[in-house]
Amino acid sequence: MARVPEGCHVVREHIRRNPRPRGKKLSGWTIAGLIAGVWLWSQLFGAGEASTGSGQAPRTPAPSASVSAGR
């Protein structure tokens, strides 16, 4: 069998490089899932609180300028 270079190993009679040590990274799917989760959370809980949670009474529409004052 051939001599295996440093930093490699043999798999099924083929020389492969050893995997490099990497820190825990977030994959693209994980990031997309987190963004979708935040968006969904804001759709379910954020929008309802913003429109009804202000505590102000709804505004009454002002009469338009085309309505005559004499009637």
Secondary structure, DSSP 4 states (H G I P E B T S, - for coil): -PPPPTTEEEETTEEEEPPPP------HHHHHHHHHHHHHHIIIIIHHHHHHTT-PPPPPPPPPTTS-TT-
